[in-house]
């Protein structure tokens, strides 16, 4: 089983038609069919159910397709790394990221990074923290932006942003009629809640409510922020998620949670013990420089006009994993 045969297999699996696959691969049909049969003999399992006009993947074929795509991606990354060593910073940077603020953070970095390295291309992948970390550990992503907390034993990372936790309320909920832009956590006691499905997040939310002597009424756990908003639109419950930018929605109202407030952190991570590619290291260096420059010019670190002493720094609210 070599990479060429796996490539043949993935194209046939995509087309589910030998004739179309052969045309896409610029080869004749008989050699392609022969290669597939040799692969099935080597693996000792049928990969396709062959109909008169259309193929169908077997369970074994679907499993092989997942692994074949991963192996082909890794092979391409290996080729890119060798090219980088010869021609400098070029190739494709694979970035995984969670929903929320992460895509907007990455967009700012890429906008500046491409001015310095115009030959670099980008492959972005969005999902839950667990899904993103799975791709990172398999080598399918170079770097990832995830939500804290994270496994510091197996990952190196640094904080790249934070945002407050908010309650997303159905427009018809009486709490949505309150004039304030914030809502005390105590007002959410007894409300059916839609929360992130990550275990550490659920535990942190329970601890958060515990600080005011209450227990959250968790109705639904969701890994996808937009799916949570969809449930909120229909009045299913109140979503508690980190604040993020999304398309304005007249069916819901967002309120920053206070009393006590919490903030979510985003971190840029890479696998510990795995040497980053030249491209990934250049991107890491750029982001760190970007954050340092951003901090220098932030209002939070400026000396107030007329104040001759050191700038005053106020600690942010505690974090909610």
C-alpha positions as a Markdown table, in Angstrom:
| # | Residue | x | y | z |
|---|---|---|---|---|
| 1 | Unk | 0.0 | 0.0 | 0.0 |
| 2 | Unk | 1.8 | 3.1 | -1.2 |
| 3 | Unk | 0.8 | 6.8 | -1.5 |
| 4 | Unk | 0.0 | 6.5 | -5.2 |
| 5 | Unk | -2.5 | 3.7 | -4.6 |
| 6 | Unk | -4.1 | 5.6 | -1.7 |
| 7 | Unk | -4.5 | 8.6 | -4.0 |
| 8 | Unk | -6.2 | 6.4 | -6.5 |
| 9 | Unk | -8.5 | 5.0 | -3.8 |
| 10 | Unk | -9.5 | 8.5 | -2.5 |
| 11 | Unk | -10.4 | 9.7 | -5.9 |
| 12 | Unk | -12.6 | 6.7 | -6.6 |
| 13 | Unk | -14.2 | 7.1 | -3.2 |
| 14 | Unk | -15.0 | 10.7 | -4.0 |
| 15 | Unk | -16.4 | 10.0 | -7.4 |
| 16 | Unk | -18.0 | 6.6 | -6.7 |
| 17 | Unk | -17.6 | 5.9 | -10.4 |
| 18 | Unk | -14.5 | 4.2 | -12.0 |
| 19 | Unk | -14.9 | 5.9 | -15.3 |
| 20 | Unk | -15.1 | 9.4 | -13.8 |
| 21 | Unk | -12.2 | 8.7 | -11.4 |
| 22 | Unk | -10.0 | 7.4 | -14.2 |
| 23 | Unk | -10.7 | 10.6 | -16.2 |
| 24 | Unk | -9.8 | 12.7 | -13.2 |
| 25 | Unk | -6.6 | 10.8 | -12.7 |
| 26 | Unk | -5.7 | 10.9 | -16.4 |
| 27 | Unk | -5.5 | 7.2 | -16.7 |
| 28 | Unk | -7.5 | 4.4 | -18.3 |
| 29 | Unk | -10.1 | 2.4 | -16.4 |
| 30 | Unk | -8.6 | -1.1 | -16.5 |
| 31 | Unk | -5.3 | -0.2 | -14.6 |
| 32 | Unk | -7.3 | 1.7 | -12.0 |
| 33 | Unk | -9.7 | -1.2 | -11.4 |
| 34 | Unk | -6.7 | -3.5 | -11.1 |
| 35 | Unk | -5.0 | -1.3 | -8.5 |
| 36 | Unk | -8.2 | -1.2 | -6.4 |
| 37 | Unk | -8.5 | -5.0 | -6.5 |
| 38 | Unk | -4.8 | -5.4 | -5.5 |
| 39 | Unk | -5.5 | -3.0 | -2.6 |
| 40 | Unk | -8.5 | -5.0 | -1.4 |
| 41 | Unk | -6.5 | -8.2 | -1.6 |
| 42 | Unk | -3.7 | -6.7 | 0.4 |
| 43 | Unk | -6.1 | -5.5 | 3.1 |
| 44 | Unk | -8.2 | -8.7 | 3.0 |
| 45 | Unk | -11.5 | -6.7 | 2.9 |
| 46 | Unk | -13.8 | -5.3 | 0.2 |
| 47 | Unk | -13.7 | -1.5 | 0.0 |
| 48 | Unk | -16.6 | -1.0 | -2.4 |
| 49 | Unk | -19.9 | -2.5 | -3.2 |
| 50 | Unk | -20.0 | -2.5 | -6.9 |
| 51 | Unk | -23.3 | -1.7 | -8.6 |
| 52 | Unk | -24.0 | -1.4 | -12.3 |
| 53 | Unk | -23.5 | 2.3 | -12.5 |
| 54 | Unk | -22.3 | 3.4 | -9.1 |
| 55 | Unk | -20.0 | 2.3 | -6.4 |
| 56 | Unk | -20.7 | 2.4 | -2.6 |
| 57 | Unk | -18.1 | 2.4 | 0.1 |
| 58 | Unk | -18.2 | -0.5 | 2.6 |
| 59 | Unk | -17.5 | 0.1 | 6.3 |
| 60 | Unk | -13.9 | -0.9 | 5.7 |
| 61 | Unk | -13.7 | 1.5 | 2.8 |
| 62 | Unk | -15.0 | 4.4 | 4.8 |
| 63 | Unk | -12.5 | 3.7 | 7.6 |
| 64 | Unk | -9.6 | 3.5 | 5.0 |
| 65 | Unk | -10.8 | 6.8 | 3.4 |
| 66 | Unk | -10.4 | 8.7 | 6.7 |
| 67 | Unk | -6.9 | 7.3 | 7.3 |
| 68 | Unk | -5.9 | 7.7 | 3.6 |
| 69 | Unk | -6.8 | 11.4 | 3.7 |
| 70 | Unk | -4.8 | 11.9 | 6.8 |
| 71 | Unk | -1.8 | 10.1 | 5.4 |
| 72 | Unk | -1.9 | 12.1 | 2.1 |
| 73 | Unk | -2.2 | 15.3 | 4.1 |
| 74 | Unk | 0.9 | 14.4 | 6.1 |
| 75 | Unk | 2.8 | 13.5 | 3.0 |
| 76 | Unk | 2.1 | 16.9 | 1.5 |
| 77 | Unk | 3.2 | 18.6 | 4.7 |
| 78 | Unk | 6.4 | 16.6 | 4.6 |
| 79 | Unk | 7.0 | 17.8 | 1.0 |
| 80 | Unk | 6.3 | 21.4 | 2.1 |
| 81 | Unk | 8.8 | 21.2 | 4.9 |
| 82 | Unk | 11.6 | 20.1 | 2.6 |
| 83 | Unk | 10.7 | 22.9 | 0.1 |
| 84 | Unk | 10.8 | 25.4 | 3.0 |
| 85 | Unk | 14.3 | 24.4 | 3.9 |
| 86 | Unk | 15.4 | 25.0 | 0.3 |
| 87 | Unk | 13.5 | 28.2 | -0.6 |
| 88 | Unk | 12.8 | 29.9 | 2.7 |
| 89 | Unk | 9.5 | 30.7 | 4.2 |
| 90 | Unk | 6.8 | 29.4 | 1.9 |
| 91 | Unk | 4.2 | 26.6 | 1.7 |
| 92 | Unk | 0.9 | 26.2 | 3.5 |
| 93 | Unk | 0.2 | 26.9 | 7.2 |
| 94 | Unk | -2.5 | 24.7 | 8.7 |
| 95 | Unk | -4.4 | 26.5 | 11.5 |
| 96 | Unk | -7.0 | 24.9 | 13.6 |
| 97 | Unk | -9.3 | 27.1 | 15.7 |
| 98 | Unk | -12.4 | 27.1 | 17.9 |
| 99 | Unk | -15.4 | 29.2 | 17.3 |
| 100 | Unk | -15.9 | 32.6 | 18.9 |
| 101 | Unk | -13.1 | 35.1 | 18.8 |
| 102 | Unk | -10.5 | 32.8 | 17.4 |
| 103 | Unk | -11.2 | 33.2 | 13.7 |
| 104 | Unk | -11.1 | 37.0 | 14.1 |
| 105 | Unk | -7.8 | 36.9 | 15.9 |
| 106 | Unk | -6.3 | 34.6 | 13.2 |
| 107 | Unk | -7.6 | 37.0 | 10.5 |
| 108 | Unk | -5.7 | 39.9 | 12.0 |
| 109 | Unk | -2.5 | 37.9 | 12.2 |
| 110 | Unk | -2.8 | 36.5 | 8.7 |
| 111 | Unk | -3.4 | 40.0 | 7.3 |
| 112 | Unk | -0.1 | 41.2 | 8.6 |
| 113 | Unk | 1.9 | 38.0 | 8.2 |
| 114 | Unk | 1.1 | 37.8 | 4.5 |
| 115 | Unk | 2.7 | 41.2 | 3.9 |
| 116 | Unk | 6.0 | 39.8 | 5.1 |
| 117 | Unk | 5.7 | 36.3 | 3.6 |
| 118 | Unk | 3.5 | 36.6 | 0.4 |
| 119 | Unk | 4.3 | 33.1 | -0.8 |
| 120 | Unk | 2.6 | 31.5 | 2.2 |
| 121 | Unk | -0.8 | 29.9 | 1.8 |
| 122 | Unk | -3.3 | 29.0 | 4.5 |
| 123 | Unk | -5.6 | 26.1 | 5.3 |
| 124 | Unk | -8.0 | 27.0 | 8.2 |
| 125 | Unk | -10.1 | 24.5 | 10.0 |
| 126 | Unk | -12.8 | 25.3 | 12.6 |
| 127 | Unk | -14.4 | 23.1 | 15.2 |
| 128 | Unk | -14.7 | 22.3 | 18.9 |
| 129 | Unk | -11.5 | 22.4 | 21.1 |
| 130 | Unk | -11.5 | 18.6 | 21.3 |
| 131 | Unk | -11.7 | 18.3 | 17.5 |
| 132 | Unk | -9.1 | 20.9 | 16.9 |
| 133 | Unk | -6.7 | 19.3 | 19.4 |
| 134 | Unk | -7.2 | 15.9 | 17.7 |
| 135 | Unk | -6.1 | 17.3 | 14.4 |
| 136 | Unk | -3.1 | 19.0 | 16.1 |
| 137 | Unk | -1.9 | 15.8 | 17.8 |
| 138 | Unk | -2.3 | 13.9 | 14.5 |
| 139 | Unk | 0.0 | 16.4 | 12.7 |
| 140 | Unk | -2.9 | 17.6 | 10.5 |
| 141 | Unk | -2.5 | 21.1 | 11.9 |
| 142 | Unk | 0.6 | 23.1 | 12.6 |
| 143 | Unk | -0.9 | 25.4 | 15.3 |
| 144 | Unk | -4.2 | 25.8 | 16.9 |
| 145 | Unk | -6.2 | 28.5 | 18.8 |
| 146 | Unk | -8.3 | 26.9 | 21.5 |
| 147 | Unk | -10.1 | 28.0 | 24.7 |
| 148 | Unk | -8.4 | 27.7 | 28.0 |
| 149 | Unk | -7.7 | 25.6 | 30.0 |
| 150 | Unk | -5.4 | 23.3 | 28.1 |
| 151 | Unk | -3.1 | 20.4 | 28.7 |
| 152 | Unk | 0.2 | 22.1 | 29.6 |
| 153 | Unk | 1.9 | 18.8 | 29.9 |
| 154 | Unk | 1.6 | 18.0 | 26.2 |
| 155 | Unk | 1.1 | 21.5 | 24.7 |
| 156 | Unk | 3.1 | 24.7 | 24.6 |
| 157 | Unk | 1.1 | 27.9 | 24.3 |
| 158 | Unk | 0.4 | 31.5 | 25.2 |
| 159 | Unk | -2.6 | 33.6 | 25.7 |
| 160 | Unk | -3.7 | 35.6 | 22.6 |
| 161 | Unk | -7.1 | 37.0 | 23.6 |
| 162 | Unk | -10.0 | 37.0 | 26.0 |
| 163 | Unk | -13.6 | 38.0 | 26.1 |
| 164 | Unk | -16.5 | 38.1 | 28.6 |
| 165 | Unk | -19.1 | 35.3 | 29.1 |
| 166 | Unk | -22.6 | 36.3 | 28.0 |
| 167 | Unk | -26.1 | 35.1 | 28.3 |
| 168 | Unk | -27.9 | 34.8 | 24.9 |
| 169 | Unk | -31.6 | 35.2 | 25.6 |
| 170 | Unk | -34.7 | 34.5 | 23.4 |
| 171 | Unk | -36.3 | 37.8 | 22.5 |
| 172 | Unk | -39.5 | 36.7 | 24.2 |
| 173 | Unk | -37.8 | 35.9 | 27.5 |
| 174 | Unk | -38.8 | 38.5 | 30.2 |
| 175 | Unk | -35.1 | 39.0 | 31.0 |
| 176 | Unk | -34.4 | 40.2 | 27.5 |
| 177 | Unk | -36.6 | 43.3 | 28.2 |
| 178 | Unk | -34.2 | 44.5 | 31.0 |
| 179 | Unk | -32.7 | 47.8 | 29.9 |
| 180 | Unk | -29.1 | 47.0 | 31.1 |
| 181 | Unk | -26.4 | 45.6 | 28.8 |
| 182 | Unk | -25.4 | 43.2 | 31.5 |
| 183 | Unk | -27.3 | 40.6 | 33.7 |
| 184 | Unk | -26.4 | 39.3 | 37.1 |
| 185 | Unk | -25.7 | 35.6 | 37.2 |
| 186 | Unk | -28.4 | 35.2 | 39.9 |
| 187 | Unk | -31.1 | 36.1 | 37.3 |
| 188 | Unk | -30.1 | 33.0 | 35.3 |
| 189 | Unk | -30.9 | 30.6 | 38.2 |
| 190 | Unk | -33.8 | 28.4 | 37.3 |
| 191 | Unk | -33.5 | 29.2 | 33.6 |
| 192 | Unk | -33.0 | 26.2 | 31.2 |
| 193 | Unk | -29.4 | 26.6 | 30.0 |
| 194 | Unk | -27.6 | 25.7 | 26.8 |
| 195 | Unk | -23.9 | 25.5 | 27.6 |
| 196 | Unk | -20.6 | 24.4 | 25.8 |
| 197 | Unk | -20.2 | 20.6 | 25.8 |
| 198 | Unk | -16.6 | 20.6 | 26.9 |
| 199 | Unk | -16.3 | 18.9 | 30.3 |
| 200 | Unk | -14.0 | 21.5 | 31.8 |
| 201 | Unk | -16.4 | 24.3 | 30.7 |
| 202 | Unk | -19.4 | 22.5 | 32.3 |
| 203 | Unk | -17.5 | 22.0 | 35.5 |
| 204 | Unk | -16.4 | 25.7 | 35.6 |
| 205 | Unk | -20.0 | 26.8 | 35.0 |
| 206 | Unk | -21.2 | 24.7 | 37.9 |
| 207 | Unk | -18.5 | 26.2 | 40.1 |
| 208 | Unk | -19.5 | 29.7 | 38.9 |
| 209 | Unk | -23.1 | 29.2 | 40.0 |
| 210 | Unk | -21.9 | 27.5 | 43.2 |
| 211 | Unk | -20.2 | 30.8 | 44.2 |
| 212 | Unk | -23.7 | 32.3 | 44.6 |
| 213 | Unk | -25.1 | 29.2 | 46.3 |
| 214 | Unk | -27.0 | 28.0 | 43.3 |
| 215 | Unk | -27.0 | 25.1 | 40.8 |
| 216 | Unk | -27.3 | 25.7 | 37.0 |
| 217 | Unk | -30.3 | 24.0 | 35.3 |
| 218 | Unk | -28.4 | 22.6 | 32.3 |
| 219 | Unk | -30.9 | 21.6 | 29.6 |
| 220 | Unk | -28.5 | 21.1 | 26.6 |
| 221 | Unk | -24.8 | 20.8 | 25.9 |
| 222 | Unk | -23.6 | 22.0 | 22.5 |
| 223 | Unk | -20.2 | 22.0 | 20.9 |
| 224 | Unk | -21.2 | 24.5 | 18.2 |
| 225 | Unk | -22.0 | 28.1 | 19.1 |
| 226 | Unk | -24.3 | 28.8 | 16.1 |
| 227 | Unk | -26.3 | 25.7 | 16.9 |
| 228 | Unk | -26.8 | 27.0 | 20.5 |
| 229 | Unk | -28.0 | 30.3 | 19.0 |
| 230 | Unk | -30.5 | 28.4 | 16.8 |
| 231 | Unk | -32.0 | 26.7 | 19.9 |
| 232 | Unk | -32.2 | 30.0 | 21.7 |
| 233 | Unk | -34.0 | 31.6 | 18.7 |
| 234 | Unk | -36.8 | 29.0 | 19.2 |
| 235 | Unk | -37.1 | 29.8 | 22.9 |
| 236 | Unk | -35.6 | 26.4 | 24.0 |
| 237 | Unk | -33.4 | 28.0 | 26.6 |
| 238 | Unk | -30.8 | 30.6 | 27.5 |
| 239 | Unk | -27.3 | 30.0 | 26.0 |
| 240 | Unk | -24.2 | 30.7 | 28.1 |
| 241 | Unk | -21.1 | 31.1 | 25.8 |
| 242 | Unk | -18.1 | 33.4 | 25.5 |
| 243 | Unk | -19.0 | 36.6 | 23.8 |
| 244 | Unk | -18.3 | 36.6 | 20.1 |
| 245 | Unk | -19.1 | 38.4 | 16.9 |
| 246 | Unk | -21.9 | 36.9 | 14.8 |
| 247 | Unk | -24.5 | 38.1 | 12.3 |
| 248 | Unk | -27.0 | 40.4 | 14.0 |
| 249 | Unk | -30.1 | 38.4 | 15.0 |
| 250 | Unk | -33.4 | 40.0 | 15.9 |
| 251 | Unk | -34.6 | 36.9 | 17.6 |
| 252 | Unk | -32.1 | 36.9 | 20.4 |
| 253 | Unk | -30.6 | 39.4 | 22.9 |
| 254 | Unk | -27.0 | 39.2 | 24.3 |
| 255 | Unk | -26.1 | 40.3 | 27.9 |
| 256 | Unk | -22.7 | 40.3 | 29.6 |
| 257 | Unk | -23.0 | 38.2 | 32.7 |
| 258 | Unk | -21.9 | 39.9 | 36.0 |
| 259 | Unk | -22.1 | 39.4 | 39.7 |
| 260 | Unk | -19.6 | 37.7 | 39.4 |
| 261 | Unk | -18.2 | 38.3 | 35.9 |
| 262 | Unk | -16.0 | 35.8 | 34.1 |
| 263 | Unk | -13.8 | 35.9 | 31.1 |
| 264 | Unk | -12.8 | 33.2 | 28.6 |
| 265 | Unk | -9.2 | 33.0 | 27.4 |
| 266 | Unk | -7.9 | 31.9 | 23.9 |
| 267 | Unk | -4.5 | 30.4 | 23.6 |
| 268 | Unk | -2.3 | 29.6 | 20.6 |
| 269 | Unk | -0.8 | 26.1 | 21.1 |
| 270 | Unk | 1.5 | 23.6 | 19.5 |
| 271 | Unk | 2.5 | 20.1 | 20.5 |
| 272 | Unk | 5.2 | 20.0 | 23.1 |
| 273 | Unk | 8.3 | 18.0 | 22.0 |
| 274 | Unk | 7.5 | 18.3 | 18.3 |
| 275 | Unk | 9.7 | 20.8 | 16.5 |
| 276 | Unk | 7.7 | 23.3 | 14.5 |
| 277 | Unk | 8.3 | 23.8 | 10.9 |
| 278 | Unk | 10.2 | 27.0 | 9.8 |
| 279 | Unk | 6.9 | 28.4 | 8.6 |
| 280 | Unk | 5.0 | 27.6 | 11.9 |
| 281 | Unk | 7.9 | 29.1 | 13.9 |
| 282 | Unk | 7.9 | 32.2 | 11.8 |
| 283 | Unk | 4.2 | 32.6 | 12.4 |
| 284 | Unk | 4.6 | 32.0 | 16.2 |
| 285 | Unk | 7.3 | 34.7 | 16.3 |
| 286 | Unk | 5.0 | 37.1 | 14.3 |
| 287 | Unk | 2.1 | 36.6 | 16.7 |
| 288 | Unk | 4.2 | 37.2 | 19.8 |
| 289 | Unk | 5.6 | 40.4 | 18.3 |
| 290 | Unk | 2.1 | 41.4 | 17.2 |
| 291 | Unk | 0.7 | 40.9 | 20.8 |
| 292 | Unk | 3.7 | 42.8 | 22.3 |
| 293 | Unk | 3.1 | 45.7 | 19.9 |
| 294 | Unk | -0.7 | 45.6 | 20.5 |
| 295 | Unk | -0.1 | 45.7 | 24.3 |
| 296 | Unk | 2.2 | 48.7 | 24.1 |
| 297 | Unk | -0.4 | 50.7 | 22.2 |
| 298 | Unk | -3.4 | 49.4 | 24.3 |
| 299 | Unk | -5.3 | 52.0 | 26.3 |
| 300 | Unk | -4.9 | 49.6 | 29.2 |
| 301 | Unk | -1.1 | 50.2 | 29.4 |
| 302 | Unk | -0.9 | 53.9 | 28.6 |
| 303 | Unk | -0.1 | 56.5 | 31.2 |
| 304 | Unk | -3.1 | 58.6 | 31.7 |
| 305 | Unk | -2.7 | 62.3 | 30.7 |
| 306 | Unk | -1.4 | 64.3 | 33.6 |
| 307 | Unk | -0.2 | 61.3 | 35.5 |
| 308 | Unk | 3.5 | 61.2 | 36.1 |
| 309 | Unk | 3.8 | 57.8 | 37.7 |
| 310 | Unk | 3.8 | 54.3 | 36.3 |
| 311 | Unk | 0.7 | 53.2 | 34.4 |
| 312 | Unk | -2.0 | 51.7 | 36.6 |
| 313 | Unk | -3.0 | 48.1 | 35.7 |
| 314 | Unk | -6.3 | 46.7 | 36.9 |
| 315 | Unk | -6.6 | 42.9 | 37.1 |
| 316 | Unk | -9.4 | 41.4 | 34.9 |
| 317 | Unk | -12.2 | 39.3 | 36.4 |
| 318 | Unk | -11.4 | 35.6 | 37.0 |
| 319 | Unk | -11.3 | 33.2 | 34.1 |
| 320 | Unk | -14.0 | 30.7 | 33.4 |
| 321 | Unk | -12.3 | 27.7 | 31.7 |
